[in-house]
Amino acid sequence: MNKDLYHRKAKLPESLKNHLQKSFEMVEGDSNTEGYNRNKELRETGIVSYPVIKRIKNWFDSYNGDGKDSPYILNGGDRMSKWCDHVLDGWRKGLEQGKNVKSNTGMENQYIKNHEKEGIVVNPHDKHEKGSNKFDTAITEEIKKINQLFKTIK
């Protein structure tokens, strides 16, 4: 499902941009300080792509400091961490809900994707048939009719 999110982008709220600006001013650091460049880029662009949000979330998930060091503050602290979680959860729930609605209204299973096997496109919604059935349905119908006739004659 996450591959469906790679094209998504989110606009950074003004309040969060202001928070990042205050965090930037509060920390005395240079471009070598972890989070310095990310903070600067986020404030300048105001747009965050899915891969960037994932990297920020991963950084917070693997962070094991006390929350008072420069990298944590430059990355936006708890406020940025919660915002990333909120955006990702919203996107994921939106995709999930869309797929559920489509499935519940009678559309084919939205969780199964077409794929290829040895260069042949395979549609998972097609039922698997024996070799003679999947190539020529007209012949199959004729054979069924002949078999029905034989059954009535017996």
MDAnalysis code that builds the backbone (N, CA, C; Angstrom):
import MDAnalysis as mda
import numpy as np

u = mda.Universe.empty(462, n_residues=154, atom_resindex=np.repeat(np.arange(154), 3), trajectory=True)
u.add_TopologyAttr("name", ["N", "CA", "C"] * 154)
u.add_TopologyAttr("resid", np.arange(1, 155))
u.add_TopologyAttr("resname", ["MET", "ASN", "LYS", "ASP", "LEU", "TYR", "HIS", "ARG", "LYS", "ALA", "LYS", "LEU", "PRO", "GLU", "SER", "LEU", "LYS", "ASN", "HIS", "LEU", "GLN", "LYS", "SER", "PHE", "GLU", "MET", "VAL", "GLU", "GLY", "ASP", "SER", "ASN", "THR", "GLU", "GLY", "TYR", "ASN", "ARG", "ASN", "LYS", "GLU", "LEU", "ARG", "GLU", "THR", "GLY", "ILE", "VAL", "SER", "TYR", "PRO", "VAL", "ILE", "LYS", "ARG", "ILE", "LYS", "ASN", "TRP", "PHE", "ASP", "SER", "TYR", "ASN", "GLY", "ASP", "GLY", "LYS", "ASP", "SER", "PRO", "TYR", "ILE", "LEU", "ASN", "GLY", "GLY", "ASP", "ARG", "MET", "SER", "LYS", "TRP", "CYS", "ASP", "HIS", "VAL", "LEU", "ASP", "GLY", "TRP", "ARG", "LYS", "GLY", "LEU", "GLU", "GLN", "GLY", "LYS", "ASN", "VAL", "LYS", "SER", "ASN", "THR", "GLY", "MET", "GLU", "ASN", "GLN", "TYR", "ILE", "LYS", "ASN", "HIS", "GLU", "LYS", "GLU", "GLY", "ILE", "VAL", "VAL", "ASN", "PRO", "HIS", "ASP", "LYS", "HIS", "GLU", "LYS", "GLY", "SER", "ASN", "LYS", "PHE", "ASP", "THR", "ALA", "ILE", "THR", "GLU", "GLU", "ILE", "LYS", "LYS", "ILE", "ASN", "GLN", "LEU", "PHE", "LYS", "THR", "ILE", "LYS"])
u.atoms.positions = np.array([
    [0.811, -1.181, 0.000],
    [0.000, 0.000, 0.000],
    [0.861, 1.253, 0.000],
    [1.991, 1.232, 0.676],
    [2.816, 2.435, 0.756],
    [3.296, 2.903, -0.607],
    [3.415, 1.984, -1.564],
    [3.869, 2.400, -2.892],
    [2.857, 3.324, -3.560],
    [1.611, 3.263, -3.129],
    [0.592, 4.156, -3.662],
    [0.725, 5.576, -3.119],
    [1.571, 5.765, -2.118],
    [1.723, 7.070, -1.478],
    [2.919, 7.864, -1.989],
    [3.778, 7.270, -2.780],
    [5.035, 7.920, -3.160],
    [4.855, 9.224, -3.922],
    [3.749, 9.416, -4.580],
    [3.519, 10.655, -5.329],
    [2.933, 11.763, -4.456],
    [2.577, 11.445, -3.224],
    [1.898, 12.409, -2.352],
    [2.866, 13.448, -1.784],
    [2.325, 14.638, -1.582],
    [3.068, 15.726, -0.948],
    [2.131, 16.428, 0.011],
    [2.678, 16.977, 1.081],
    [1.885, 17.701, 2.068],
    [2.457, 19.095, 2.238],
    [1.555, 20.031, 2.435],
    [1.981, 21.395, 2.702],
    [2.202, 21.531, 4.202],
    [3.341, 22.080, 4.551],
    [3.671, 22.289, 5.954],
    [2.809, 23.426, 6.495],
    [2.064, 23.210, 7.583],
    [1.248, 24.289, 8.145],
    [2.127, 25.468, 8.583],
    [1.588, 26.669, 8.484],
    [2.345, 27.869, 8.876],
    [2.805, 27.789, 10.322],
    [1.955, 27.263, 11.190],
    [2.323, 27.165, 12.604],
    [3.536, 26.243, 12.792],
    [3.614, 25.178, 11.997],
    [4.755, 24.266, 12.090],
    [6.007, 24.906, 11.485],
    [5.829, 25.657, 10.409],
    [6.971, 26.378, 9.838],
    [7.516, 27.388, 10.843],
    [6.624, 28.088, 11.547],
    [7.056, 29.029, 12.581],
    [7.772, 28.307, 13.714],
    [7.266, 27.143, 14.077],
    [7.909, 26.329, 15.116],
    [9.319, 25.920, 14.685],
    [9.460, 25.503, 13.426],
    [10.777, 25.135, 12.911],
    [11.721, 26.340, 12.897],
    [11.189, 27.509, 12.573],
    [11.997, 28.731, 12.581],
    [12.485, 29.032, 13.999],
    [11.597, 28.927, 14.978],
    [11.985, 29.167, 16.374],
    [13.014, 28.140, 16.836],
    [12.811, 26.888, 16.423],
    [13.763, 25.825, 16.782],
    [15.130, 26.114, 16.178],
    [15.128, 26.591, 14.944],
    [16.368, 26.908, 14.234],
    [17.111, 28.032, 14.947],
    [16.375, 29.049, 15.374],
    [16.986, 30.191, 16.053],
    [17.457, 29.831, 17.462],
    [16.795, 28.883, 18.093],
    [17.123, 28.494, 19.460],
    [18.438, 27.710, 19.535],
    [18.739, 26.956, 18.491],
    [19.915, 26.084, 18.500],
    [21.082, 26.786, 17.827],
    [22.185, 26.755, 18.484],
    [23.404, 27.281, 17.870],
    [24.103, 26.118, 17.185],
    [24.032, 26.105, 15.877],
    [24.646, 25.030, 15.129],
    [25.047, 25.505, 13.756],
    [25.675, 24.608, 13.033],
    [26.057, 24.919, 11.662],
    [25.514, 23.826, 10.752],
    [25.886, 23.881, 9.496],
    [25.348, 22.927, 8.530],
    [25.793, 21.486, 8.800],
    [26.741, 21.291, 9.689],
    [27.169, 19.942, 10.037],
    [26.316, 19.335, 11.153],
    [25.498, 20.143, 11.814],
    [24.635, 19.634, 12.876],
    [23.488, 18.865, 12.245],
    [23.232, 17.668, 12.768],
    [22.168, 16.829, 12.229],
    [20.827, 17.550, 12.369],
    [20.084, 17.635, 11.303],
    [18.787, 18.287, 11.295],
    [18.825, 19.721, 10.808],
    [20.006, 20.316, 10.747],
    [20.151, 21.717, 10.342],
    [19.649, 21.930, 8.919],
    [20.167, 21.133, 7.988],
    [19.789, 21.276, 6.575],
    [18.321, 20.911, 6.335],
    [17.835, 19.881, 7.025],
    [16.436, 19.477, 6.865],
    [15.516, 20.600, 7.337],
    [15.835, 21.185, 8.476],
    [15.039, 22.286, 9.013],
    [14.983, 23.438, 8.011],
    [16.134, 23.783, 7.502],
    [16.226, 24.894, 6.552],
    [15.422, 24.601, 5.288],
    [15.558, 23.403, 4.749],
    [14.847, 23.024, 3.528],
    [13.331, 23.003, 3.742],
    [12.885, 22.470, 4.865],
    [11.452, 22.418, 5.142],
    [10.855, 23.816, 5.242],
    [11.556, 24.712, 5.893],
    [11.058, 26.079, 6.029],
    [11.034, 26.803, 4.686],
    [12.039, 26.564, 3.856],
    [12.120, 27.255, 2.568],
    [11.087, 26.752, 1.565],
    [10.915, 25.443, 1.477],
    [9.989, 24.890, 0.483],
    [8.550, 24.880, 0.982],
    [8.352, 24.513, 2.220],
    [7.004, 24.433, 2.768],
    [6.219, 23.234, 2.281],
    [6.840, 22.415, 1.442],
    [6.206, 21.221, 0.890],
    [7.056, 20.018, 1.300],
    [6.365, 18.957, 1.734],
    [7.078, 17.754, 2.176],
    [6.519, 16.555, 1.413],
    [7.396, 15.798, 0.779],
    [6.970, 14.618, 0.031],
    [6.875, 13.412, 0.965],
    [6.189, 12.378, 0.494],
    [6.034, 11.152, 1.281],
    [7.376, 10.565, 1.713],
    [8.354, 10.417, 0.794],
    [9.633, 9.846, 1.232],
    [10.313, 10.684, 2.324],
    [10.190, 12.005, 2.256],
    [10.812, 12.854, 3.271],
    [10.103, 12.669, 4.608],
    [8.780, 12.617, 4.584],
    [8.039, 12.393, 5.831],
    [8.419, 11.047, 6.437],
    [8.567, 10.035, 5.595],
    [8.983, 8.715, 6.092],
    [10.362, 8.777, 6.736],
    [11.285, 9.519, 6.116],
    [12.630, 9.641, 6.692],
    [12.582, 10.364, 8.028],
    [11.767, 11.413, 8.106],
    [11.645, 12.143, 9.371],
    [11.041, 11.232, 10.435],
    [9.988, 10.512, 10.086],
    [9.361, 9.597, 11.040],
    [10.349, 8.526, 11.488],
    [11.109, 8.002, 10.558],
    [12.106, 6.988, 10.893],
    [13.153, 7.566, 11.847],
    [13.549, 8.812, 11.607],
    [14.533, 9.450, 12.474],
    [13.982, 9.541, 13.899],
    [12.739, 9.976, 14.035],
    [12.142, 10.086, 15.366],
    [11.942, 8.717, 16.000],
    [11.558, 7.723, 15.202],
    [11.348, 6.376, 15.744],
    [12.646, 5.763, 16.263],
    [13.764, 6.077, 15.629],
    [15.041, 5.499, 16.053],
    [15.792, 6.403, 17.032],
    [15.255, 7.571, 17.325],
    [15.897, 8.516, 18.243],
    [15.777, 7.984, 19.669],
    [16.879, 8.002, 20.385],
    [16.849, 7.523, 21.770],
    [17.528, 8.498, 22.733],
    [17.472, 9.769, 22.408],
    [18.033, 10.785, 23.286],
    [17.009, 11.299, 24.284],
    [17.360, 12.383, 24.948],
    [16.485, 12.940, 25.972],
    [15.554, 14.028, 25.443],
    [15.670, 14.407, 24.172],
    [14.802, 15.407, 23.577],
    [15.268, 16.830, 23.798],
    [16.464, 16.993, 24.336],
    [16.972, 18.333, 24.605],
    [18.210, 18.667, 23.790],
    [18.617, 17.740, 22.952],
    [19.820, 17.984, 22.153],
    [19.473, 18.684, 20.841],
    [20.485, 19.240, 20.208],
    [20.302, 20.044, 18.994],
    [19.612, 19.301, 17.855],
    [20.009, 18.075, 17.511],
    [19.345, 17.397, 16.386],
    [17.839, 17.223, 16.605],
    [17.448, 16.886, 17.814],
    [16.027, 16.681, 18.103],
    [15.256, 17.991, 17.947],
    [15.822, 19.055, 18.457],
    [15.173, 20.361, 18.371],
    [15.114, 20.836, 16.920],
    [16.206, 20.670, 16.183],
    [16.232, 21.102, 14.784],
    [15.248, 20.321, 13.916],
    [15.023, 19.063, 14.239],
    [14.069, 18.249, 13.478],
    [12.620, 18.566, 13.833],
    [12.396, 19.432, 14.782],
    [11.038, 19.866, 15.098],
    [10.458, 19.274, 16.355],
    [11.188, 18.398, 17.016],
    [10.739, 17.837, 18.283],
    [9.435, 17.067, 18.194],
    [8.745, 17.036, 19.328],
    [7.494, 16.274, 19.420],
    [6.447, 16.764, 18.429],
    [6.427, 18.047, 18.211],
    [5.419, 18.613, 17.314],
    [5.573, 18.082, 15.889],
    [6.789, 18.017, 15.398],
    [7.039, 17.497, 14.048],
    [6.769, 15.997, 14.001],
    [7.150, 15.292, 15.041],
    [6.917, 13.854, 15.091],
    [5.423, 13.549, 15.023],
    [4.629, 14.260, 15.790],
    [3.179, 14.041, 15.793],
    [2.565, 14.431, 14.449],
    [3.052, 15.503, 13.841],
    [2.531, 15.927, 12.550],
    [2.793, 14.853, 11.492],
    [4.014, 14.313, 11.476],
    [4.361, 13.253, 10.508],
    [3.453, 12.041, 10.701],
    [3.264, 11.620, 11.954],
    [2.385, 10.485, 12.235],
    [0.967, 10.768, 11.760],
    [0.488, 11.969, 12.014],
    [-0.871, 12.353, 11.629],
    [-1.048, 12.320, 10.099],
    [-0.105, 12.885, 9.380],
    [-0.195, 12.921, 7.914],
    [-0.141, 11.511, 7.328],
    [0.813, 10.720, 7.788],
    [0.939, 9.355, 7.263],
    [-0.294, 8.523, 7.584],
    [-0.801, 8.622, 8.808],
    [-2.010, 7.872, 9.168],
    [-3.191, 8.288, 8.296],
    [-3.335, 9.589, 8.063],
    [-4.428, 10.072, 7.225],
    [-4.341, 9.546, 5.809],
    [-3.149, 9.585, 5.234],
    [-2.969, 9.077, 3.872],
    [-3.269, 7.584, 3.798],
    [-2.748, 6.838, 4.753],
    [-2.952, 5.382, 4.738],
    [-4.412, 5.028, 4.943],
    [-5.073, 5.692, 5.885],
    [-6.489, 5.415, 6.117],
    [-7.326, 5.800, 4.905],
    [-6.941, 6.863, 4.231],
    [-7.653, 7.270, 3.018],
    [-7.573, 6.208, 1.937],
    [-6.392, 5.658, 1.727],
    [-6.234, 4.584, 0.738],
    [-7.033, 3.358, 1.145],
    [-6.935, 2.993, 2.414],
    [-7.630, 1.814, 2.924],
    [-9.139, 1.977, 2.769],
    [-9.638, 3.142, 3.129],
    [-11.070, 3.393, 3.039],
    [-11.549, 3.356, 1.585],
    [-10.769, 3.926, 0.681],
    [-11.129, 3.888, -0.731],
    [-11.203, 2.470, -1.259],
    [-10.243, 1.658, -0.874],
    [-10.245, 0.265, -1.325],
    [-11.411, -0.504, -0.717],
    [-11.717, -0.238, 0.557],
    [-12.849, -0.912, 1.195],
    [-14.164, -0.537, 0.529],
    [-14.358, 0.736, 0.240],
    [-15.592, 1.194, -0.405],
    [-15.745, 0.534, -1.771],
    [-14.673, 0.505, -2.545],
    [-14.742, -0.117, -3.867],
    [-15.063, -1.602, -3.766],
    [-14.447, -2.290, -2.806],
    [-14.711, -3.717, -2.626],
    [-16.141, -3.947, -2.163],
    [-16.632, -3.106, -1.257],
    [-17.985, -3.281, -0.715],
    [-19.079, -2.943, -1.721],
    [-18.771, -2.169, -2.733],
    [-19.782, -1.828, -3.740],
    [-19.801, -2.816, -4.895],
    [-19.033, -3.870, -4.793],
    [-19.090, -4.917, -5.799],
    [-17.942, -4.920, -6.781],
    [-17.035, -3.983, -6.668],
    [-15.879, -3.992, -7.566],
    [-14.958, -5.145, -7.155],
    [-14.141, -5.561, -8.076],
    [-13.196, -6.637, -7.796],
    [-12.321, -6.271, -6.607],
    [-11.734, -7.263, -5.996],
    [-10.874, -7.067, -4.829],
    [-9.787, -6.038, -5.149],
    [-9.767, -4.953, -4.413],
    [-8.839, -3.858, -4.661],
    [-7.442, -4.130, -4.119],
    [-7.291, -5.181, -3.343],
    [-5.998, -5.480, -2.722],
    [-5.129, -6.395, -3.583],
    [-5.713, -6.938, -4.647],
    [-4.966, -7.822, -5.531],
    [-4.602, -7.047, -6.784],
    [-3.354, -7.046, -7.148],
    [-2.886, -6.311, -8.324],
    [-2.526, -7.272, -9.446],
    [-2.656, -6.786, -10.682],
    [-2.165, -7.554, -11.828],
    [-0.658, -7.678, -11.706],
    [-0.119, -8.758, -12.206],
    [1.320, -8.938, -12.164],
    [1.757, -9.721, -13.395],
    [3.047, -9.883, -13.549],
    [3.580, -10.603, -14.702],
    [4.293, -11.859, -14.264],
    [4.152, -12.890, -15.072],
    [4.899, -14.128, -14.888],
    [5.532, -14.448, -16.234],
    [6.829, -14.413, -16.253],
    [7.590, -14.724, -17.460],
    [7.094, -13.901, -18.647],
    [6.838, -12.617, -18.430],
    [6.446, -11.724, -19.504],
    [4.971, -11.753, -19.855],
    [4.180, -12.609, -19.207],
    [2.751, -12.703, -19.479],
    [2.014, -11.986, -18.361],
    [1.129, -11.065, -18.726],
    [0.358, -10.339, -17.720],
    [-0.702, -11.275, -17.159],
    [-0.713, -11.387, -15.850],
    [-1.655, -12.266, -15.171],
    [-2.641, -11.397, -14.403],
    [-3.906, -11.608, -14.651],
    [-4.941, -10.898, -13.913],
    [-5.414, -11.818, -12.795],
    [-5.201, -11.459, -11.549],
    [-5.577, -12.343, -10.452],
    [-7.087, -12.547, -10.334],
    [-7.879, -11.718, -10.999],
    [-9.321, -11.864, -10.919],
    [-9.844, -12.918, -11.885],
    [-9.050, -13.286, -12.884],
    [-9.467, -14.328, -13.814],
    [-9.461, -15.660, -13.086],
    [-10.523, -16.434, -13.292],
    [-10.513, -17.755, -12.670],
    [-9.576, -18.660, -13.467],
    [-8.981, -19.567, -12.768],
    [-8.053, -20.479, -13.422],
    [-8.856, -21.560, -14.140],
    [-8.543, -21.752, -15.396],
    [-9.254, -22.731, -16.203],
    [-8.270, -23.715, -16.793],
    [-8.809, -24.828, -17.213],
    [-7.973, -25.811, -17.878],
    [-7.557, -25.271, -19.235],
    [-6.500, -25.805, -19.781],
    [-5.935, -25.311, -21.034],
    [-6.926, -25.170, -22.168],
    [-7.805, -26.154, -22.378],
    [-8.735, -26.084, -23.503],
    [-9.810, -25.022, -23.274],
    [-10.165, -24.741, -22.049],
    [-11.226, -23.779, -21.762],
    [-10.796, -22.337, -21.928],
    [-9.560, -22.039, -21.688],
    [-9.178, -20.635, -21.682],
    [-8.833, -20.088, -23.064],
    [-8.747, -20.947, -24.095],
    [-8.359, -20.441, -25.392],
    [-9.529, -20.220, -26.332],
    [-10.473, -21.137, -26.394],
    [-11.550, -20.996, -27.365],
    [-12.872, -21.372, -26.713],
    [-13.603, -20.387, -26.300],
    [-14.866, -20.653, -25.615],
    [-15.932, -21.182, -26.575],
    [-15.841, -20.827, -27.853],
    [-16.837, -21.314, -28.832],
    [-16.753, -22.839, -28.955],
    [-15.545, -23.345, -29.024],
    [-15.365, -24.812, -29.117],
    [-15.859, -25.469, -27.843],
    [-15.564, -24.873, -26.719],
    [-15.996, -25.422, -25.438],
    [-17.516, -25.495, -25.377],
    [-18.195, -24.460, -25.851],
    [-19.654, -24.456, -25.842],
    [-20.206, -25.556, -26.749],
    [-19.611, -25.733, -27.899],
    [-20.052, -26.789, -28.823],
    [-19.877, -28.167, -28.192],
    [-18.769, -28.382, -27.525],
    [-18.516, -29.684, -26.877],
    [-19.544, -29.926, -25.779],
    [-19.880, -28.881, -25.032],
    [-20.885, -29.022, -23.976],
    [-22.244, -29.401, -24.568],
    [-22.610, -28.788, -25.687],
    [-23.878, -29.103, -26.343],
    [-23.897, -30.552, -26.819],
    [-22.790, -30.991, -27.394],
    [-22.705, -32.384, -27.877],
    [-22.825, -33.352, -26.715],
    [-22.161, -33.049, -25.609],
    [-22.246, -33.904, -24.424],
    [-23.673, -33.961, -23.883],
    [-24.383, -32.827, -23.896],
    [-25.779, -32.805, -23.459],
    [-26.649, -33.699, -24.361],
    [-26.388, -33.640, -25.655],
    [-27.143, -34.496, -26.591],
    [-26.902, -35.974, -26.306],
    [-25.677, -36.339, -26.056],
    [-25.356, -37.727, -25.744],
    [-26.071, -38.179, -24.462],
    [-26.136, -37.288, -23.489],
    [-26.818, -37.633, -22.228],
    [-28.311, -37.849, -22.443],
    [-28.911, -37.079, -23.327],
    [-30.356, -37.244, -23.574],
    [-30.638, -38.507, -24.395],
    [-29.702, -38.922, -25.236],
    [-29.884, -40.112, -26.070],
    [-29.774, -41.360, -25.203],
    [-28.934, -41.394, -24.233],
    [-28.712, -42.591, -23.429],
    [-29.884, -42.980, -22.673],
])
